[in-house]
Amino acid sequence: MTHAVDVHVGQRIRHRRWLIGMTQQQLAESVGIKFQQIQKYETGMNRVSASRLWDISRALDVSPVFFFEGLDESGERDSESEKLLEKKETLDLLRTYYAIPKDQRRRLYELARALGQNS
């Protein structure tokens, strides 16, 4: 039986990997394991050890704390907005947004904020 925290950590691994355009194979090679193990981590089927999470955080260029963001003290999601990150559309939008050059991205951000305030 999977634990909610393991599922959350796995989702955060998958989201970050996908956001930076890394394949499961590339991540697996960078931490010295088989890609099937990455698949098991990402689904929460297998629990990620502390040392492996450390290696994965280095490969994905985030702090190990990143994988636990969005959980409350009981191990439950503490925000409805976290569920937005589960949607492929949200991840695709984020990935596309960060592919835009920084100066243009800032202008797009300001436009989106202005449009959101007028709703």
C-alpha positions as CSV (number, residue, x, y, z in Angstrom):
1,M,0.0,0.0,0.0
2,T,1.4,3.4,-1.0
3,H,1.7,6.2,1.5
4,A,0.4,9.7,0.6
5,V,3.8,11.3,1.3
6,D,5.5,8.8,-1.1
7,V,3.0,9.6,-3.8
8,H,3.5,13.4,-3.2
9,V,7.3,13.1,-3.4
10,G,7.0,11.0,-6.5
11,Q,4.7,13.6,-8.2
12,R,7.2,16.4,-7.3
13,I,10.0,14.4,-8.8
14,R,8.0,13.9,-12.0
15,H,6.9,17.5,-12.2
16,R,10.4,18.9,-11.7
17,R,11.9,16.4,-14.1
18,W,9.3,17.2,-16.7
19,L,9.6,21.0,-16.2
20,I,13.3,21.0,-16.9
21,G,12.9,18.7,-19.9
22,M,14.7,15.6,-18.5
23,T,13.6,12.1,-19.3
24,Q,13.3,9.3,-16.8
25,Q,16.3,7.7,-18.5
26,Q,18.4,10.8,-18.1
27,L,17.5,11.2,-14.4
28,A,18.2,7.5,-13.8
29,E,21.6,7.7,-15.4
30,S,22.5,10.8,-13.4
31,V,21.8,9.1,-10.1
32,G,23.1,5.7,-11.2
33,I,20.0,3.6,-11.3
34,K,17.6,2.0,-13.9
35,F,14.8,4.2,-15.3
36,Q,12.3,1.6,-14.1
37,Q,13.2,2.6,-10.5
38,I,12.5,6.3,-11.4
39,Q,9.0,5.1,-12.7
40,K,8.4,3.4,-9.4
41,Y,9.4,6.5,-7.4
42,E,7.3,8.8,-9.5
43,T,4.1,6.7,-8.9
44,G,4.9,6.3,-5.2
45,M,5.1,2.5,-5.6
46,N,8.6,2.6,-4.1
47,R,9.7,4.8,-1.3
48,V,12.7,7.1,-2.0
49,S,15.5,6.7,0.6
50,A,17.0,9.9,2.0
51,S,20.3,9.4,0.2
52,R,18.6,8.7,-3.1
53,L,16.4,11.8,-2.7
54,W,19.5,13.8,-2.0
55,D,21.0,12.5,-5.3
56,I,17.7,13.2,-7.2
57,S,17.6,16.7,-5.8
58,R,21.1,17.4,-7.1
59,A,20.2,16.0,-10.5
60,L,17.1,18.1,-10.7
61,D,18.8,21.2,-9.3
62,V,16.4,21.7,-6.3
63,S,16.7,21.5,-2.5
64,P,15.5,18.2,-1.0
65,V,12.9,20.3,0.8
66,F,11.3,20.9,-2.6
67,F,9.8,17.4,-2.7
68,F,7.9,18.0,0.6
69,E,6.5,21.5,-0.3
70,G,2.7,21.5,-0.3
71,L,2.3,19.0,2.6
72,D,1.0,19.9,6.0
73,E,2.3,18.4,9.3
74,S,0.0,15.4,8.9
75,G,1.4,14.5,5.5
76,E,-1.7,15.8,3.7
77,R,-1.8,18.4,0.9
78,D,-2.2,21.7,2.5
79,S,-3.6,23.6,-0.5
80,E,-6.0,23.1,-3.3
81,S,-3.6,25.0,-5.6
82,E,-1.2,22.0,-5.2
83,K,-3.7,19.9,-7.2
84,L,-3.2,22.3,-10.2
85,L,0.4,21.0,-10.5
86,E,-1.0,17.5,-11.2
87,K,-2.5,18.7,-14.5
88,K,-0.4,18.3,-17.6
89,E,-1.8,21.5,-18.9
90,T,-0.4,23.4,-16.0
91,L,3.0,21.8,-16.4
92,D,3.0,22.5,-20.1
93,L,2.2,26.1,-19.5
94,L,5.0,26.5,-16.9
95,R,7.5,24.8,-19.2
96,T,6.5,27.0,-22.1
97,Y,6.5,30.1,-20.0
98,Y,10.1,29.5,-18.8
99,A,11.2,28.9,-22.4
100,I,10.3,32.5,-23.2
101,P,13.3,35.0,-22.9
102,K,13.4,36.7,-19.5
103,D,12.5,40.2,-20.7
104,Q,9.5,39.0,-22.7
105,R,8.5,36.7,-19.9
106,R,8.3,39.6,-17.5
107,R,6.0,41.5,-19.9
108,L,3.8,38.5,-20.3
109,Y,3.6,38.1,-16.5
110,E,2.6,41.7,-16.1
111,L,-0.1,41.3,-18.8
112,A,-1.5,38.2,-17.2
113,R,-1.6,39.9,-13.8
114,A,-3.4,42.9,-15.2
115,L,-5.9,40.7,-17.0
116,G,-6.5,38.6,-13.8
117,Q,-7.2,41.7,-11.8
118,N,-9.9,42.9,-14.2
119,S,-11.9,39.6,-13.9
